[in-house]
């Protein structure tokens, strides 16, 4: 039980620290996302995207809540299966260095130029991109991610850099619906 509490604390703190990373380096994030500052305010409401920007509309995935009320599922990152938690409060997809390497995300030691605060204290982070993210029949390519040191983040968070590329996402009947 204590392990779960600690893991949850790390996720919560990492989620809380990503906005400060965004505040300090919003221009970089905006460039990676290809959006303007006025269009990136994250909120929990479904985001509607035009059919022109959502290829192969109609692909749907439902993620049930786990016992803690979180939406966790297995995603494929560049073809590698990774368990992750969906976090609508996170600006970017966040993962630790081991997961990034396993998924083929190339980050060098010199790329860790950003500093974020986590439950374990300050940590270095690198901004990168992942070629392809998949869940079920939903596929999103060229997704901005933030990579943290292993000791700073034990899992993977699926943030708005993935979710905002979907036609919609919403919670209904205790499940998270993703539609592309």
C-alpha positions in Angstrom: 0.0 0.0 0.0 2.8 2.4 0.9 4.4 1.8 -2.5 1.2 2.7 -4.2 0.9 5.9 -2.2 4.5 6.8 -3.0 3.9 6.1 -6.8 0.8 8.2 -6.7 2.7 11.0 -5.0 5.4 10.9 -7.7 2.7 11.0 -10.4 0.9 13.9 -8.7 4.0 15.9 -8.1 5.3 15.3 -11.7 1.9 16.4 -13.0 2.0 19.5 -10.8 5.6 20.3 -11.9 4.9 20.2 -15.6 3.0 23.5 -15.6 6.0 25.2 -14.1 8.2 23.7 -16.8 5.7 25.0 -19.3 5.7 28.5 -17.6 9.5 28.7 -17.8 9.8 27.3 -21.3 6.4 27.9 -22.9 7.9 29.1 -26.2 9.7 25.8 -26.7 6.6 23.8 -25.9 4.5 26.0 -28.2 7.0 25.4 -31.0 6.9 21.7 -30.4 3.1 21.6 -30.3 2.8 24.0 -33.3 0.2 26.1 -31.5 -0.2 29.7 -30.1 -0.3 30.6 -26.5 -4.0 31.5 -26.7 -5.0 28.0 -27.8 -3.1 25.8 -25.3 -5.0 26.4 -22.0 -5.6 22.8 -20.9 -9.0 22.0 -19.4 -10.9 18.8 -18.7 -13.6 19.4 -21.3 -13.6 17.4 -24.5 -11.6 19.0 -27.3 -13.3 18.9 -30.7 -10.9 18.9 -33.7 -12.0 19.2 -37.3 -12.1 16.1 -39.5 -9.3 17.6 -41.5 -6.9 17.4 -38.6 -8.2 14.0 -37.3 -7.4 11.3 -39.8 -9.5 8.2 -40.0 -12.3 9.7 -37.8 -14.3 7.2 -35.9 -11.6 5.2 -34.1 -12.7 4.8 -30.5 -11.1 3.4 -27.4 -12.7 3.2 -23.9 -10.4 3.1 -20.8 -12.1 2.0 -17.6 -11.3 3.6 -14.3 -9.0 1.6 -12.0 -9.6 1.1 -8.3 -8.0 4.5 -7.5 -10.2 6.3 -10.1 -7.4 6.8 -12.6 -7.5 5.9 -16.3 -4.6 3.6 -16.9 -4.0 1.5 -20.0 -1.3 0.0 -22.2 -0.1 2.3 -25.0 2.4 1.5 -27.7 5.2 4.0 -28.0 7.1 3.4 -31.3 5.7 -0.1 -31.2 6.8 -0.8 -27.5 4.0 -1.6 -25.0 4.1 0.8 -22.0 1.6 1.0 -19.2 0.6 4.7 -18.7 -1.9 6.9 -16.8 -3.9 9.5 -18.7 -3.5 12.9 -17.1 -5.5 15.8 -18.6 -3.6 18.2 -16.4 -0.3 17.4 -17.9 0.8 19.6 -20.8 3.0 17.0 -22.4 3.4 13.2 -22.4 5.9 12.5 -19.6 8.1 9.4 -19.2 11.3 8.4 -17.5 14.6 7.9 -19.3 14.4 4.0 -19.2 11.0 4.1 -20.9 12.2 6.6 -23.4 15.2 4.5 -24.3 13.0 1.4 -24.6 10.7 3.3 -26.9 13.5 4.6 -29.1 13.2 8.2 -28.0 16.7 9.7 -28.4 17.9 11.9 -25.7 21.5 12.7 -24.8 22.8 13.7 -21.4 23.2 17.2 -22.7 19.5 17.4 -23.5 18.5 17.5 -19.8 18.5 21.2 -19.6 15.1 21.8 -18.0 14.5 21.6 -14.3 11.3 20.3 -12.8 10.1 19.7 -9.2 8.9 16.2 -8.2 8.0 14.4 -5.0 11.6 13.3 -4.8 12.9 16.9 -5.3 14.3 18.8 -8.3 15.0 16.8 -11.4 16.4 17.4 -14.8 14.2 17.0 -17.8 14.6 16.9 -21.6 12.0 17.8 -24.2 11.9 15.4 -27.1 9.4 13.8 -29.6 8.1 10.3 -30.1 7.5 9.1 -33.6 4.3 7.2 -32.9 1.9 6.6 -30.1 -0.9 4.1 -30.2 -3.8 2.8 -28.1 -6.1 0.3 -29.7 -6.8 1.6 -33.3 -5.9 5.2 -32.4 -2.5 6.3 -33.7 -0.9 9.8 -33.3 2.5 10.6 -34.8 5.2 13.0 -33.9 4.2 13.7 -30.3 6.1 16.1 -28.0 7.2 14.4 -24.8 9.2 15.4 -21.7 11.7 12.9 -20.4 12.7 12.9 -16.7 15.4 11.0 -14.9 14.3 7.6 -13.7 14.4 8.6 -10.0 12.0 11.5 -10.7 9.2 9.6 -12.5 8.4 5.9 -12.1 5.7 5.7 -14.7 4.4 7.3 -17.9 1.8 10.1 -18.0 -0.3 10.7 -21.2 -0.8 14.4 -21.4 -2.3 17.0 -23.7 0.4 16.7 -26.4 -1.4 13.4 -27.2 -5.0 14.1 -26.1 -5.3 17.4 -28.0 -4.6 15.5 -31.3 -7.8 13.4 -30.9 -11.2 14.4 -32.2 -12.5 14.2 -28.6 -11.9 12.7 -25.2 -14.5 12.6 -22.4 -15.5 10.8 -19.3 -18.8 9.0 -19.5 -20.2 6.3 -17.2 -17.0 5.9 -15.3 -14.8 5.4 -18.4 -12.7 7.6 -20.5 -13.7 7.7 -24.2 -11.0 8.5 -26.7 -12.1 9.2 -30.3 -9.9 9.9 -33.4 
